[in-house]
Amino acid sequence: MGMQSRLSHLGMYEASCQRTETMKTVKEILESKPGEVWTISPKAKVIDALRLMSEKEIGALVVMDDTNAVRGVISERDYARKIALLGKHSDVTAVEEIMTPRGKMVHVSPQTTVEECMVLMTARHVRHLPVFDDTRFVGFISIGDAVKALVTEKEYLIEQLNNYISGKTY
């Protein structure tokens, strides 16, 4: 069988095995995660944010005010660059002084694909993306969430190709 023929058979096989969504979306990632998003007040001290991130084993928090409006994001990177390197003290500095404010946050929608998230995270050098459905905050994903989703997707593709090669088509 020539290369052209193999490719056309593979194309027909792929068409017969397509899932309803070929690329995983942020909505699907959020649906597979535990429901809690950890937040902190903009008036809280940075040390409290660090303690919460350490306790929950996470790298960033959504900063929300008393009305539950998203004001920004604070990450371990913010601490390293805006407290540690500048000689400030985390026990007297408020989160709002070092957070990335909402207007400068990189964010996505539930319809954004995992691949688009990875491109955005790489290009903008961020590890966490708040998710907004129009103006409503609906969740938070990390680069770890995106990588896990991509690996799962690739494992599925490898399994399908192995099944095709070994004749176990459905």
BAFI-3210 file (N, C-alpha, C; in Angstrom, 3 decimals, decimal comma, padded with zeros to 6 digits):
// residues 170
n [1|2|3|4|5|6|7|8|9|10|11|12|13|14|15|16|17|18|19|20|21|22|23|24|25|26|27|28|29|30|31|32|33|34|35|36|37|38|39|40|41|42|43|44|45|46|47|48|49|50|51|52|53|54|55|56|57|58|59|60|61|62|63|64|65|66|67|68|69|70|71|72|73|74|75|76|77|78|79|80|81|82|83|84|85|86|87|88|89|90|91|92|93|94|95|96|97|98|99|100|101|102|103|104|105|106|107|108|109|110|111|112|113|114|115|116|117|118|119|120|121|122|123|124|125|126|127|128|129|130|131|132|133|134|135|136|137|138|139|140|141|142|143|144|145|146|147|148|149|150|151|152|153|154|155|156|157|158|159|160|161|162|163|164|165|166|167|168|169|170]
n.u [000,863|000,711|002,062|000,205|-002,212|-002,255|-002,480|-004,988|-006,641|-006,142|-007,210|-009,935|-010,393|-009,897|-011,984|-014,134|-013,819|-014,037|-014,526|-017,131|-016,043|-012,991|-010,882|-009,998|-011,671|-011,500|-013,763|-014,296|-012,053|-012,503|-014,849|-013,859|-012,334|-011,970|-014,491|-013,646|-012,238|-009,546|-009,446|-008,482|-008,574|-008,028|-007,015|-005,757|-002,735|000,364|001,790|-000,257|-001,464|000,637|000,791|-001,708|-001,482|000,621|-000,501|-002,610|-001,252|-000,858|-000,169|-001,128|-003,577|-006,930|-007,811|-010,291|-012,759|-014,890|-017,388|-017,336|-016,179|-013,778|-010,581|-007,989|-005,004|-002,814|000,385|002,967|005,127|004,683|005,197|007,953|009,142|008,209|008,299|010,339|012,670|012,739|013,139|010,997|008,506|006,581|004,762|003,716|002,892|000,212|-001,867|-003,001|-001,051|000,884|-000,331|-001,390|-003,324|-006,832|-007,265|-004,862|-004,609|-004,124|-006,537|-009,055|-011,840|-014,577|-014,827|-012,356|-009,701|-007,560|-005,105|-004,935|-004,775|-002,266|-000,563|-001,051|-000,243|002,469|003,372|002,783|004,051|002,828|001,408|-001,048|-004,512|-007,274|-010,758|-013,319|-016,729|-018,049|-018,388|-018,467|-016,837|-015,708|-013,919|-010,577|-007,589|-004,555|-001,191|-000,466|-002,963|-003,621|-001,515|-001,961|-004,459|-003,744|-001,929|-003,637|-005,332|-003,512|-002,721|-005,104|-005,310|-003,014|-003,743|-005,962|-004,701|-002,955|-004,870|-005,958|-003,734|-003,272|-005,552|-007,837|-010,238|-013,267]
n.v [-001,182|002,138|005,342|007,459|006,058|004,895|007,207|008,141|006,072|006,322|008,851|008,333|006,571|008,221|010,040|008,367|007,880|010,194|012,259|014,098|016,552|017,657|019,001|019,609|021,762|024,691|024,715|021,957|021,177|022,589|021,318|018,863|019,314|019,723|021,672|023,967|027,200|028,925|031,908|035,281|038,262|041,606|043,257|041,629|040,428|039,760|037,617|036,004|035,177|033,662|031,632|030,393|029,509|027,698|025,855|024,806|023,809|025,181|027,542|030,094|032,635|033,811|037,159|038,611|041,036|042,356|042,229|040,056|040,518|040,097|041,219|040,806|038,778|036,896|035,534|033,052|033,920|036,696|037,312|036,585|038,403|040,951|041,285|039,706|040,217|042,987|043,666|044,073|043,474|040,676|040,438|042,900|044,012|044,580|042,400|043,620|045,420|044,042|042,301|041,105|043,284|043,204|044,440|043,979|041,293|038,164|036,321|033,762|032,262|029,926|028,544|028,507|026,660|023,999|023,953|026,596|027,873|026,963|028,146|030,849|030,987|030,387|032,431|034,738|034,291|033,218|031,215|030,627|030,931|032,940|032,281|033,603|033,956|035,872|038,599|037,322|035,598|032,302|030,295|028,877|028,019|026,094|025,834|023,233|021,935|022,313|020,970|018,344|017,841|017,956|015,811|013,664|013,818|013,275|010,690|009,334|009,630|008,187|005,633|005,158|005,180|002,985|000,956|001,081|000,382|-002,212|-003,433|-003,344|-001,888|-000,057]
n.w [000,000|-000,924|000,218|-000,136|-000,224|002,351|003,903|003,086|004,020|006,769|007,217|006,723|008,821|011,028|010,723|011,252|013,939|015,339|018,170|019,837|020,485|019,365|020,439|023,728|026,002|028,155|029,741|030,000|031,467|033,865|034,692|035,429|037,633|041,241|042,919|044,373|044,406|045,509|047,316|048,198|050,192|049,002|050,950|052,747|054,288|052,616|053,668|054,657|052,299|051,250|053,171|052,813|050,141|050,487|052,302|050,771|048,674|046,204|043,543|043,149|043,895|043,592|043,839|045,650|046,393|049,082|047,898|046,338|043,884|041,356|041,846|041,133|040,740|042,762|042,890|043,550|042,149|042,044|044,704|044,882|043,095|043,820|046,543|047,946|046,290|046,371|048,947|050,654|053,232|053,910|055,957|056,490|054,154|051,957|050,019|047,752|046,990|045,600|043,833|040,569|038,891|037,924|035,404|034,110|034,035|032,460|030,897|030,220|028,388|028,993|026,592|025,415|023,972|025,199|023,927|023,011|025,484|026,372|024,478|025,040|027,766|027,486|025,753|027,248|029,610|031,962|034,592|035,516|034,833|035,093|034,600|032,734|032,030|029,863|031,790|034,177|036,738|036,572|037,195|037,629|036,127|035,979|034,666|035,049|035,009|032,321|030,992|031,917|030,721|027,994|027,827|028,428|026,210|024,133|024,853|024,389|021,598|020,799|021,695|020,017|017,501|017,812|018,077|015,511|013,927|014,823|014,014|015,570|015,184|015,726]
ca.u [000,000|001,523|001,867|-001,043|-003,306|-002,253|-002,994|-006,425|-007,277|-006,046|-008,187|-011,270|-010,480|-010,026|-013,340|-015,096|-013,579|-014,033|-015,391|-017,918|-015,095|-011,663|-009,950|-010,563|-011,838|-011,366|-014,984|-014,119|-011,073|-013,167|-015,815|-013,152|-011,606|-012,786|-015,181|-013,144|-011,204|-009,081|-009,401|-008,006|-008,962|-006,933|-006,496|-004,989|-001,270|000,993|002,148|-001,458|-001,601|001,671|000,397|-002,827|-000,946|001,402|-001,438|-003,419|-000,305|-001,185|000,788|-001,752|-004,909|-007,743|-008,035|-011,684|-013,124|-016,034|-018,581|-016,987|-015,679|-012,369|-009,727|-006,702|-004,421|-001,507|001,077|004,287|006,016|004,503|005,937|009,392|009,601|007,758|008,574|011,674|013,740|012,728|013,406|009,783|008,151|005,281|003,841|003,139|002,474|-001,109|-001,939|-003,308|000,152|001,752|-001,105|-001,612|-004,709|-007,738|-007,051|-003,634|-004,638|-004,368|-007,643|-009,666|-013,257|-014,790|-014,734|-010,957|-009,153|-006,357|-003,971|-004,890|-004,280|-000,827|000,081|-001,179|000,614|003,860|003,655|002,659|004,843|001,975|001,151|-002,430|-005,459|-008,665|-011,714|-014,499|-017,789|-018,308|-017,757|-018,645|-015,736|-016,227|-012,918|-009,147|-006,821|-003,104|-000,464|-000,558|-004,259|-003,550|-000,615|-002,660|-005,488|-003,060|-001,387|-004,784|-005,761|-002,496|-002,816|-006,284|-004,946|-002,080|-004,537|-006,755|-003,786|-002,532|-006,005|-006,051|-002,603|-003,412|-006,806|-008,905|-011,111|-014,636]
ca.v [000,000|003,347|006,356|008,179|005,175|004,809|008,458|008,258|005,147|006,917|009,942|007,749|006,023|009,355|010,579|007,467|007,812|011,524|012,513|015,297|017,657|017,141|019,674|019,837|023,175|025,098|024,267|020,547|021,115|023,041|020,295|017,710|019,732|020,009|022,939|025,104|028,116|029,607|033,356|036,085|039,671|042,506|043,892|040,639|040,559|038,816|036,415|035,175|034,568|032,626|030,511|029,706|028,792|026,573|024,891|024,185|023,342|025,854|028,590|031,406|032,855|034,873|038,222|039,060|042,000|041,996|042,024|038,904|040,955|039,766|042,407|040,453|037,475|036,937|034,258|032,922|034,758|038,075|037,412|036,543|039,592|042,233|041,344|039,175|040,912|044,421|043,858|044,401|042,476|040,086|040,535|044,251|044,422|044,074|041,660|044,533|046,145|043,255|041,431|041,546|043,770|042,615|045,044|043,463|039,828|037,355|035,427|033,016|031,934|028,478|027,975|028,488|025,303|023,778|024,364|028,066|028,235|026,710|029,195|032,081|030,890|030,445|033,758|035,787|033,875|033,052|029,812|030,515|031,714|033,064|031,983|034,469|033,789|037,303|039,293|036,497|034,706|030,937|029,330|029,182|026,845|026,242|025,185|021,801|021,468|022,299|019,885|017,084|017,677|017,653|014,450|012,771|013,866|012,583|009,261|008,841|009,553|007,060|004,408|004,986|004,805|001,602|000,101|001,078|-000,374|-003,628|-003,951|-003,346|-000,741|-000,241]
ca.w [000,000|-001,019|001,265|-000,387|000,151|003,814|004,445|002,874|004,963|008,093|007,255|006,870|010,174|011,956|010,595|011,889|015,383|015,939|019,307|019,592|020,569|019,100|021,333|025,057|026,321|029,548|030,419|030,349|032,557|035,087|035,105|035,983|038,836|042,432|042,763|045,130|043,955|046,714|047,138|049,323|050,150|048,626|052,170|053,521|054,195|051,695|054,428|054,724|050,970|051,154|054,029|052,173|048,977|050,993|052,887|049,719|047,655|044,945|043,227|042,961|044,469|043,026|044,821|045,578|047,440|049,922|047,068|045,496|042,579|041,167|041,788|040,545|041,048|043,410|042,689|044,178|041,346|042,523|045,961|044,628|042,365|044,366|047,981|048,259|045,570|046,673|050,368|051,410|054,243|053,604|057,094|056,568|052,811|051,562|048,755|046,651|046,597|044,718|042,930|039,199|038,907|036,929|034,092|033,504|034,093|031,273|031,250|029,120|028,528|029,037|025,249|024,984|023,946|025,995|023,107|023,051|026,815|026,416|023,682|025,811|028,951|027,035|025,200|028,267|030,780|033,142|034,932|035,989|034,035|035,540|033,539|032,795|031,045|029,702|032,914|035,377|037,063|036,694|037,625|037,595|035,717|036,051|033,587|035,335|034,503|030,858|030,589|032,184|029,687|026,736|027,919|028,322|024,810|023,316|025,182|023,675|020,186|020,661|021,840|018,798|016,414|018,077|017,725|014,051|013,378|015,174|013,452|016,582|014,944|016,231]
c.u [000,898|001,186|000,548|-002,240|-003,400|-002,859|-004,496|-007,177|-007,264|-007,059|-009,601|-011,457|-010,675|-011,432|-014,349|-014,957|-013,642|-014,991|-016,177|-017,049|-013,710|-010,626|-010,650|-010,619|-011,628|-012,595|-014,849|-013,103|-011,746|-014,156|-015,128|-012,392|-012,542|-013,334|-014,576|-012,069|-010,814|-008,894|-008,840|-008,447|-007,772|-006,286|-005,670|-003,494|-000,726|001,358|000,960|-001,716|-000,593|001,308|-000,731|-002,343|-000,158|000,487|-002,204|-002,566|-000,663|-000,226|000,203|-003,138|-005,626|-007,990|-009,443|-011,978|-014,368|-017,314|-018,413|-016,623|-014,189|-011,585|-008,390|-006,300|-003,105|-000,890|002,390|005,297|005,902|005,284|007,442|009,898|009,286|007,940|010,022|012,785|013,833|012,946|012,199|009,497|006,727|004,286|003,231|002,620|001,142|-001,028|-002,135|-002,086|001,023|000,998|-001,058|-003,065|-005,532|-007,498|-005,808|-003,574|-004,820|-005,462|-008,226|-011,157|-013,413|-014,632|-013,298|-010,451|-007,896|-005,123|-003,819|-004,375|-002,768|-000,053|000,075|-000,260|002,092|004,222|003,673|003,399|004,013|001,706|-000,282|-003,324|-006,833|-009,585|-012,957|-015,453|-018,411|-017,623|-017,812|-017,462|-016,282|-015,181|-011,501|-008,429|-005,332|-002,461|-000,462|-001,861|-004,220|-002,667|-001,296|-003,712|-004,858|-002,516|-002,516|-005,264|-004,797|-002,521|-003,999|-005,959|-004,001|-002,826|-005,337|-005,877|-003,272|-003,647|-006,147|-004,963|-002,774|-004,733|-007,955|-009,821|-012,522|-015,631]
c.v [001,231|004,342|007,099|007,350|005,040|006,065|008,559|007,291|005,714|008,037|009,435|007,195|007,149|009,915|009,689|007,432|009,172|011,589|013,786|016,544|017,095|017,791|019,966|021,340|023,428|024,649|022,811|020,375|021,495|022,002|019,101|018,039|019,830|021,436|024,152|025,886|028,919|031,083|034,023|037,528|040,522|043,176|042,936|040,881|039,461|037,518|035,461|034,478|033,434|031,401|029,693|028,913|027,564|025,467|024,121|023,623|023,863|027,020|029,972|031,423|033,937|035,886|038,762|040,017|041,517|041,733|040,825|039,294|040,617|041,060|042,107|039,044|037,715|035,548|034,242|033,805|036,229|038,289|037,496|037,846|040,913|042,371|040,948|039,973|042,403|044,714|044,293|043,268|041,978|040,197|041,921|044,749|043,775|043,390|042,619|045,324|045,371|042,383|041,972|041,994|043,214|043,165|044,544|041,937|039,236|036,374|034,777|032,827|030,417|027,808|027,919|027,050|025,227|024,234|025,888|028,553|028,074|027,775|030,509|032,085|031,016|031,850|034,850|035,452|033,842|031,570|029,567|031,429|031,744|032,841|032,841|034,104|035,172|038,026|038,490|035,541|033,302|029,910|029,795|027,922|027,149|025,579|023,666|021,204|021,328|021,158|018,528|016,815|017,325|016,227|013,436|012,681|013,103|011,083|008,621|008,654|008,370|005,733|004,128|004,574|003,380|000,621|-000,010|000,203|-001,868|-004,232|-004,001|-002,146|-001,074|000,225]
c.w [000,000|000,071|001,092|000,074|001,670|004,429|004,238|003,782|006,373|008,242|007,424|008,275|011,185|011,907|011,298|013,405|016,060|017,111|019,001|019,658|020,303|020,002|022,652|025,331|027,812|030,341|030,869|031,477|033,872|035,608|035,760|037,273|040,035|042,341|043,441|044,393|045,187|046,424|048,387|049,112|049,718|049,839|053,036|053,336|053,274|052,415|054,528|053,388|050,808|051,986|053,390|050,953|049,423|051,525|051,821|048,580|046,268|044,746|043,050|043,599|043,687|044,137|044,601|046,718|048,182|049,130|046,132|044,062|042,498|040,992|041,128|040,912|041,764|043,273|043,468|043,447|041,757|043,812|045,693|044,018|043,055|045,873|048,227|047,584|045,901|048,153|051,181|052,386|054,021|054,747|057,256|055,213|052,462|050,197|047,582|046,166|045,609|043,716|041,503|039,144|037,747|035,529|033,368|033,493|032,710|031,671|030,000|029,385|028,601|027,668|024,719|025,004|024,812|025,215|023,111|024,402|026,899|025,631|024,454|027,031|028,571|026,566|026,266|029,565|032,060|033,355|035,368|035,167|034,706|034,339|033,764|031,676|030,906|030,860|034,212|035,554|037,287|037,122|037,385|037,141|035,770|034,842|033,792|034,839|032,978|030,356|030,788|031,111|028,338|026,728|027,760|026,876|023,908|023,593|024,460|022,191|019,933|020,755|020,571|017,615|016,587|017,718|016,209|013,439|013,644|014,685|014,436|016,408|015,383|015,204]
res [m|g|m|q|s|r|l|s|h|l|g|m|y|e|a|s|c|q|r|t|e|t|m|k|t|v|k|e|i|l|e|s|k|p|g|e|v|w|t|i|s|p|k|a|k|v|i|d|a|l|r|l|m|s|e|k|e|i|g|a|l|v|v|m|d|d|t|n|a|v|r|g|v|i|s|e|r|d|y|a|r|k|i|a|l|l|g|k|h|s|d|v|t|a|v|e|e|i|m|t|p|r|g|k|m|v|h|v|s|p|q|t|t|v|e|e|c|m|v|l|m|t|a|r|h|v|r|h|l|p|v|f|d|d|t|r|f|v|g|f|i|s|i|g|d|a|v|k|a|l|v|t|e|k|e|y|l|i|e|q|l|n|n|y|i|s|g|k|t|y]
***
